[in-house]
């Protein structure tokens, strides 16, 4: 047995050798083994973990882990261009298969097809059930779990009789398009953000999504030609100006894409300076009145001093800045009870992660947003973040600029807080009350 192990080690280390692992009395190459396990349904993206993979294919010739945003990537390397990448989205998330390579080429693992309900526990809460097939599962006793998991237009569900009573994914996805808090009533009254420009600085956008394609009048992704659409872009655009989702569906959109992953304020600074210069020549009904940036990491990024200079310059040019940074406007993040009327502030509560004290609370969770994966695809988020409530609030501000173009950024901030509805958890954004204040201010 000792000699056999020694021979196997030599095989693993010989340059150009075909990787083989023991399987009883036989040996099989890595590529062939991968194909066999795929056929068996044992290699499942976002489900297969590192220990399962090693049990199938043996120990890798190299293993390394590196940070990736808020999570980590672990790479298992096998000979002949074989590699498996495992992603951990957050520190408390499972570490599961993200990408697989054979002979240096990506293996198309298709839609994750869950085998039984135990596979559900391996899905991270951020992506949830997005793009997953649940067709084989009996989920009748999983209502609480399902209500706390994101899903999308590509999620494949089991037959209705295998779902919890009253759980209707299509209805949840549709209802989640409504911004809530009476905003649709304002839209019916013609208060839609028409004649107001909103600028968004965020990651590259899927330009053709039906939610906002007609609202884009400017798009700049200089230096990012090789980068495809990212998840963040369609989401924030749809929350601001989406036809069905947005708080200001008739505002015009200026979108400037930046590589946020480079953690450098110079990109945000350049984009903001571009907006300031553009505004000088724009007609009155297209001027940018509000800029939405869904990050609060400016202090942590390089060139913070340059960012502060551009921020003060924008505010000095009568542009309202709304970001996740409390230095622009301080607000908390709300989610809602799916079984209650989303037009009432009593239907909302703070996200479990948001325990701060704020003068204003804004919806962000349990909403539907545009997907970056297709022009007619949508995602329902069980948990939202301040990234989503930022463009929501920017759109509401645009409604105020529509009814009273003379408002200053400071006046808008004051009115948003002054008009808020007192609630159990704090003051909840009151769009109708804000519009009333804006209109009454116009008459003075």
C-alpha positions as CSV (number, residue, x, y, z in Angstrom):
1,X,0.0,0.0,0.0
2,X,2.9,2.3,0.8
3,X,4.4,1.8,-2.7
4,X,1.0,2.4,-4.3
5,X,0.7,5.7,-2.6
6,X,4.2,6.7,-3.6
7,X,3.5,5.9,-7.2
8,X,0.3,7.9,-7.1
9,X,2.2,10.9,-5.7
10,X,4.6,10.7,-8.6
11,X,1.8,10.7,-11.1
12,X,0.3,13.8,-9.5
13,X,3.6,15.7,-9.7
14,X,4.8,14.8,-13.2
15,X,4.5,17.7,-15.6
16,X,1.8,17.1,-18.2
17,X,0.6,14.0,-16.5
18,X,-3.0,13.0,-16.5
19,X,-4.4,13.4,-13.0
20,X,-5.8,10.2,-11.5
21,X,-7.3,9.2,-8.2
22,X,-7.8,5.8,-6.7
23,X,-11.3,4.4,-7.0
24,X,-11.1,0.9,-5.6
25,X,-8.9,-1.0,-8.0
26,X,-9.3,1.5,-10.8
27,X,-7.9,5.0,-11.6
28,X,-9.8,7.6,-13.6
29,X,-8.8,10.9,-15.0
30,X,-10.1,14.2,-13.6
31,X,-12.0,15.2,-16.7
32,X,-13.7,11.9,-16.9
33,X,-14.6,11.9,-13.3
34,X,-16.1,15.3,-13.5
35,X,-18.3,14.3,-16.4
36,X,-19.5,11.2,-14.5
37,X,-20.3,13.1,-11.3
38,X,-22.3,15.7,-13.4
39,X,-24.3,12.9,-14.9
40,X,-25.1,11.6,-11.4
41,X,-26.2,15.1,-10.4
42,X,-23.5,15.3,-7.6
43,X,-21.8,18.5,-8.8
44,X,-24.1,21.4,-8.2
45,X,-23.1,25.0,-8.4
46,X,-23.8,26.9,-5.2
47,X,-24.5,23.7,-3.3
48,X,-21.5,21.4,-3.5
49,X,-19.0,22.2,-0.7
50,X,-15.3,21.7,-0.5
51,X,-15.4,18.5,1.6
52,X,-17.9,16.9,-0.9
53,X,-15.7,17.9,-3.8
54,X,-12.6,16.4,-2.2
55,X,-14.4,13.2,-1.4
56,X,-15.3,12.9,-5.1
57,X,-11.9,13.9,-6.6
58,X,-9.3,13.6,-3.9
59,X,-7.0,16.2,-2.5
60,X,-6.0,19.0,-4.8
61,X,-2.4,19.7,-5.7
62,X,-2.8,23.2,-4.4
63,X,-5.4,25.1,-2.3
64,X,-5.5,28.9,-1.7
65,X,-8.0,31.3,-0.3
66,X,-8.2,35.0,-1.0
67,X,-10.6,37.8,0.0
68,X,-13.3,38.8,-2.5
69,X,-15.4,41.8,-1.5
70,X,-17.2,40.9,1.7
71,X,-16.5,37.2,1.3
72,X,-13.7,34.9,0.1
73,X,-12.8,32.7,-2.8
74,X,-11.1,29.3,-2.3
75,X,-9.4,27.7,-5.3
76,X,-8.6,24.0,-5.5
77,X,-6.2,23.2,-8.3
78,X,-5.9,19.9,-10.0
79,X,-3.5,18.9,-12.9
80,X,-4.1,19.5,-16.5
81,X,-6.0,22.8,-16.1
82,X,-8.5,21.4,-13.6
83,X,-9.7,23.9,-10.9
84,X,-12.7,24.4,-8.7
85,X,-13.5,27.8,-7.2
86,X,-15.6,28.0,-4.1
87,X,-17.2,31.2,-3.0
88,X,-18.2,32.3,0.5
89,X,-20.5,35.3,0.1
90,X,-20.3,36.5,3.8
91,X,-18.5,35.3,6.9
92,X,-21.5,33.3,8.0
93,X,-22.3,31.9,4.6
94,X,-21.5,28.3,3.4
95,X,-18.5,27.8,1.2
96,X,-19.9,26.4,-2.0
97,X,-18.9,25.7,-5.6
98,X,-18.9,28.8,-7.8
99,X,-16.9,27.8,-11.0
100,X,-15.3,24.6,-12.3
101,X,-12.6,24.2,-15.0
102,X,-11.5,21.2,-16.9
103,X,-8.5,21.4,-19.2
104,X,-8.5,25.2,-18.5
105,X,-12.0,25.6,-19.8
106,X,-15.1,26.5,-17.9
107,X,-17.6,23.7,-17.3
108,X,-21.2,24.7,-17.9
109,X,-22.9,23.2,-14.8
110,X,-26.3,24.6,-15.8
111,X,-29.1,25.6,-13.4
112,X,-28.5,24.2,-9.8
113,X,-31.0,21.4,-9.4
114,X,-31.5,20.7,-5.8
115,X,-31.8,17.0,-4.8
116,X,-33.6,17.3,-1.4
117,X,-34.4,19.9,1.2
118,X,-31.0,19.6,2.9
119,X,-29.5,21.3,-0.2
120,X,-31.6,24.4,0.7
121,X,-29.4,24.9,3.8
122,X,-26.3,25.3,1.6
123,X,-27.7,28.3,-0.3
124,X,-26.4,31.7,0.8
125,X,-29.0,34.2,1.9
126,X,-27.8,36.9,-0.5
127,X,-28.5,35.0,-3.8
128,X,-31.1,32.8,-2.1
129,X,-33.1,30.8,-4.7
130,X,-32.1,32.9,-7.7
131,X,-31.6,30.7,-10.8
132,X,-32.2,27.5,-8.8
133,X,-34.5,24.6,-9.7
134,X,-36.6,23.4,-6.8
135,X,-38.7,21.2,-9.1
136,X,-37.9,18.0,-7.2
137,X,-38.6,19.3,-3.7
138,X,-41.7,19.1,-1.5
139,X,-41.7,22.5,0.2
140,X,-45.1,22.4,1.9
141,X,-43.5,22.7,5.3
142,X,-40.9,25.4,4.3
143,X,-43.0,28.6,4.3
144,X,-40.9,30.5,6.8
145,X,-37.7,29.6,5.0
146,X,-39.1,30.6,1.6
147,X,-40.3,34.0,2.9
148,X,-36.8,34.8,3.9
149,X,-35.0,33.8,0.7
150,X,-34.6,35.8,-2.5
151,X,-35.7,34.4,-5.8
152,X,-36.0,35.6,-9.4
153,X,-37.7,35.0,-12.7
154,X,-35.4,32.1,-13.4
155,X,-36.3,30.2,-10.2
156,X,-38.0,26.9,-11.1
157,X,-40.7,26.0,-8.5
158,X,-42.3,22.6,-7.8
159,X,-46.0,22.1,-8.6
160,X,-48.5,24.2,-6.6
161,X,-49.5,21.3,-4.4
162,X,-45.8,21.0,-3.2
163,X,-45.7,24.7,-2.1
164,X,-46.9,26.1,1.3
165,X,-50.5,27.1,1.4
166,X,-50.9,30.7,0.3
167,X,-47.3,31.0,-1.0
168,X,-47.5,32.4,-4.5
169,X,-44.1,33.4,-6.0
170,X,-45.6,35.1,-9.0
171,X,-47.8,37.2,-6.8
172,X,-44.9,38.1,-4.5
173,X,-42.7,39.1,-7.4
174,X,-45.5,41.3,-8.9
175,X,-46.5,42.9,-5.6
176,X,-42.8,43.6,-4.9
177,X,-42.7,46.0,-7.9
178,X,-44.9,48.5,-6.0
179,X,-42.7,51.1,-4.2
180,X,-45.4,51.3,-1.5
181,X,-46.1,54.2,1.0
182,X,-48.7,55.6,-1.4
183,X,-46.3,56.4,-4.2
184,X,-48.5,54.8,-6.9
185,X,-51.3,57.2,-5.9
186,X,-48.9,60.1,-6.5
187,X,-48.0,58.7,-9.9
188,X,-51.7,58.5,-10.9
189,X,-52.0,62.2,-10.0
190,X,-49.2,63.0,-12.5
191,X,-46.4,63.3,-9.9
192,X,-43.9,61.1,-11.5
193,X,-40.6,63.0,-11.6
194,X,-41.3,64.3,-15.1
195,X,-38.9,67.1,-16.1
196,X,-36.3,66.2,-13.4
197,X,-32.9,64.7,-14.0
198,X,-31.5,61.9,-11.8
199,X,-27.9,60.9,-12.1
200,X,-26.7,57.5,-10.8
201,X,-23.0,56.7,-10.3
202,X,-22.7,52.9,-9.9
203,X,-21.4,49.7,-11.6
204,X,-21.9,49.0,-15.3
205,X,-25.6,48.8,-16.4
206,X,-27.6,46.4,-18.5
207,X,-28.8,49.1,-20.9
208,X,-31.8,47.3,-22.4
209,X,-33.9,46.4,-19.4
210,X,-37.5,47.3,-20.0
211,X,-37.9,48.9,-16.6
212,X,-35.7,51.9,-17.5
213,X,-34.5,51.7,-21.1
214,X,-36.8,54.6,-22.1
215,X,-35.5,56.8,-19.3
216,X,-31.8,56.7,-20.1
217,X,-30.6,59.9,-21.9
218,X,-26.9,59.6,-21.0
219,X,-24.7,56.6,-20.3
220,X,-20.9,56.8,-19.7
221,X,-18.9,53.6,-19.0
222,X,-15.5,55.0,-20.1
223,X,-12.7,52.5,-19.4
224,X,-15.1,49.7,-18.7
225,X,-15.7,48.3,-22.2
226,X,-14.5,44.8,-21.1
227,X,-16.8,44.7,-18.1
228,X,-20.3,43.3,-18.6
229,X,-23.5,44.4,-16.7
230,X,-23.2,44.0,-13.0
231,X,-26.0,43.2,-10.5
232,X,-26.0,46.5,-8.8
233,X,-26.6,48.7,-11.8
234,X,-30.0,47.5,-13.0
235,X,-31.2,47.3,-9.4
236,X,-30.5,50.9,-8.5
237,X,-31.7,52.2,-11.8
238,X,-35.0,50.4,-11.5
239,X,-35.6,51.6,-7.9
240,X,-35.2,55.2,-9.0
241,X,-36.8,55.4,-12.5
242,X,-38.2,52.0,-13.2
243,X,-41.5,52.0,-15.1
244,X,-43.2,49.7,-12.6
245,X,-40.6,49.7,-9.7
246,X,-39.3,53.2,-9.5
247,X,-40.4,56.0,-7.3
248,X,-39.8,58.5,-10.2
249,X,-40.8,56.6,-13.3
250,X,-40.8,59.6,-15.6
251,X,-37.6,61.3,-14.5
252,X,-34.7,61.2,-17.0
253,X,-31.7,59.1,-16.1
254,X,-28.0,60.0,-16.4
255,X,-25.9,57.0,-15.6
256,X,-22.2,57.0,-15.1
257,X,-20.5,53.6,-14.5
258,X,-17.5,53.3,-12.2
259,X,-15.4,50.4,-11.1
260,X,-16.4,50.4,-7.4
261,X,-14.4,47.3,-6.8
262,X,-11.2,49.3,-7.2
263,X,-12.0,51.2,-4.0
264,X,-10.8,54.5,-5.2
265,X,-12.7,57.8,-4.9
266,X,-11.1,59.2,-8.0
267,X,-13.7,57.4,-10.2
268,X,-16.6,58.8,-8.2
269,X,-14.9,62.3,-8.2
270,X,-14.5,62.3,-11.9
271,X,-18.1,61.2,-12.5
272,X,-19.4,63.8,-10.2
273,X,-17.4,66.6,-11.8
274,X,-18.7,65.4,-15.2
275,X,-22.3,65.8,-13.9
276,X,-21.6,69.3,-12.6
277,X,-20.1,70.4,-15.9
278,X,-23.0,68.8,-17.9
279,X,-25.6,70.5,-15.8
280,X,-24.3,73.9,-16.9
281,X,-25.6,73.4,-20.5
282,X,-28.6,71.2,-19.9
283,X,-32.1,72.6,-20.6
284,X,-34.3,73.3,-17.5
285,X,-36.5,70.2,-17.9
286,X,-33.5,67.9,-18.1
287,X,-31.2,69.4,-15.4
288,X,-29.8,66.9,-12.9
289,X,-31.3,67.8,-9.5
290,X,-30.3,64.7,-7.5
291,X,-27.4,62.3,-7.6
292,X,-27.8,58.8,-6.2
293,X,-24.7,56.8,-5.2
294,X,-25.3,53.5,-3.4
295,X,-22.1,53.3,-1.4
296,X,-21.0,54.7,1.9
297,X,-17.4,53.6,1.6
298,X,-15.9,56.9,0.7
299,X,-13.8,57.2,3.9
300,X,-12.4,53.8,3.3
301,X,-11.5,54.4,-0.4
302,X,-8.4,56.2,-1.6
303,X,-8.4,59.9,-2.4
304,X,-11.1,60.8,0.1
305,X,-10.0,64.5,0.1
306,X,-10.7,64.7,-3.7
307,X,-14.2,63.2,-3.1
308,X,-15.0,65.7,-0.4
309,X,-14.0,68.5,-2.7
310,X,-16.3,67.3,-5.5
311,X,-19.1,66.6,-3.0
312,X,-19.0,70.2,-1.7
313,X,-18.8,71.5,-5.3
314,X,-21.9,69.6,-6.3
315,X,-23.9,70.8,-3.3
316,X,-22.7,74.3,-4.1
317,X,-24.2,73.9,-7.6
318,X,-27.7,73.1,-6.2
319,X,-27.4,69.3,-6.6
320,X,-28.9,67.1,-4.0
321,X,-26.6,64.3,-3.0
322,X,-28.1,61.1,-1.7
323,X,-25.6,58.3,-0.8
324,X,-25.3,55.5,1.8
325,X,-22.9,57.8,3.7
326,X,-24.8,59.6,6.6
327,X,-22.8,62.8,5.8
328,X,-25.2,63.4,2.9
329,X,-28.5,62.4,4.5
330,X,-28.9,60.0,7.4
331,X,-31.6,57.3,7.1
332,X,-32.3,53.8,8.1
333,X,-33.4,50.8,6.1
334,X,-36.9,49.2,6.3
335,X,-38.4,45.9,5.2
336,X,-42.1,45.0,5.2
337,X,-44.5,42.4,6.2
338,X,-45.5,40.6,3.0
339,X,-49.0,39.9,4.3
340,X,-49.8,43.6,5.0
341,X,-50.7,46.5,2.8
342,X,-47.4,48.1,1.8
343,X,-49.0,51.6,1.5
344,X,-49.2,51.9,5.2
345,X,-46.1,52.7,7.4
346,X,-47.3,50.2,10.0
347,X,-46.5,47.4,7.5
348,X,-42.8,48.2,7.8
349,X,-40.1,47.5,10.3
350,X,-36.3,48.0,10.4
351,X,-34.2,45.4,8.7
352,X,-32.8,42.9,11.3
353,X,-29.2,44.2,10.5
354,X,-30.1,47.9,10.9
355,X,-30.1,48.7,14.6
356,X,-29.2,52.4,14.4
357,X,-31.0,55.6,15.3
358,X,-32.1,57.8,12.4
359,X,-34.3,60.8,11.7
360,X,-35.8,59.0,8.7
361,X,-36.5,55.4,7.7
362,X,-36.8,54.4,4.0
363,X,-38.0,51.1,2.4
364,X,-35.4,48.8,0.8
365,X,-36.2,45.2,1.7
366,X,-38.7,42.7,0.3
367,X,-38.8,44.5,-3.0
368,X,-38.6,43.4,-6.6
369,X,-35.8,44.8,-8.8
370,X,-34.5,44.6,-12.4
371,X,-32.1,41.7,-13.0
372,X,-28.8,42.1,-14.8
373,X,-29.3,38.8,-16.5
374,X,-32.0,39.7,-19.0
375,X,-34.1,42.6,-20.2
376,X,-37.3,41.1,-18.9
377,X,-36.0,39.4,-15.8
378,X,-36.6,40.4,-12.2
379,X,-35.3,39.5,-8.7
380,X,-37.3,39.6,-5.4
381,X,-35.0,40.4,-2.5
382,X,-36.0,39.0,0.9
383,X,-33.4,41.3,2.5
384,X,-32.6,44.8,1.3
385,X,-29.7,47.1,2.0
386,X,-29.1,50.8,2.0
387,X,-28.0,50.4,-1.6
388,X,-31.7,49.9,-2.5
389,X,-33.2,52.6,-0.3
390,X,-30.8,55.2,-1.6
391,X,-32.2,55.3,-5.2
392,X,-35.7,54.9,-3.7
393,X,-35.2,58.1,-1.7
394,X,-33.6,59.9,-4.7
395,X,-36.7,59.2,-6.7
396,X,-38.9,60.6,-4.0
397,X,-36.8,63.7,-3.9
398,X,-37.2,64.0,-7.7
399,X,-41.0,64.1,-7.2
400,X,-40.5,67.1,-4.9
401,X,-38.4,68.9,-7.5
402,X,-41.1,68.3,-10.1
403,X,-43.9,70.0,-8.1
404,X,-41.5,72.8,-6.9
405,X,-38.5,73.3,-9.1
406,X,-37.3,76.1,-6.8
407,X,-36.5,73.8,-3.9
408,X,-33.0,73.7,-2.6
409,X,-31.2,70.5,-1.6
410,X,-31.3,71.6,2.0
411,X,-35.0,72.3,1.8
412,X,-35.7,68.9,0.4
413,X,-33.8,67.2,3.2
414,X,-35.7,69.2,5.8
415,X,-39.1,68.5,4.3
416,X,-38.4,64.7,4.0
417,X,-37.7,64.5,7.7
418,X,-40.4,67.0,8.8
419,X,-43.1,65.2,6.8
420,X,-42.2,61.7,8.0
421,X,-44.9,59.6,9.7
422,X,-44.2,58.8,13.4
423,X,-44.0,55.0,13.9
424,X,-43.2,52.3,16.4
425,X,-39.6,52.1,15.2
426,X,-39.1,55.8,14.2
427,X,-40.1,58.3,11.6
428,X,-41.1,56.6,8.3
429,X,-40.8,58.3,4.9
430,X,-44.1,59.9,3.9
431,X,-44.0,60.7,0.2
432,X,-47.5,62.3,0.1
433,X,-46.7,64.5,3.1
434,X,-43.4,65.5,1.6
435,X,-45.1,66.5,-1.7
436,X,-47.7,68.5,0.3
437,X,-44.9,70.4,2.0
438,X,-43.2,71.0,-1.3
439,X,-46.4,72.3,-3.0
440,X,-47.3,74.5,0.0
441,X,-43.8,76.0,-0.1
442,X,-44.3,76.9,-3.7
443,X,-47.4,79.0,-2.8
444,X,-45.6,81.1,-0.2
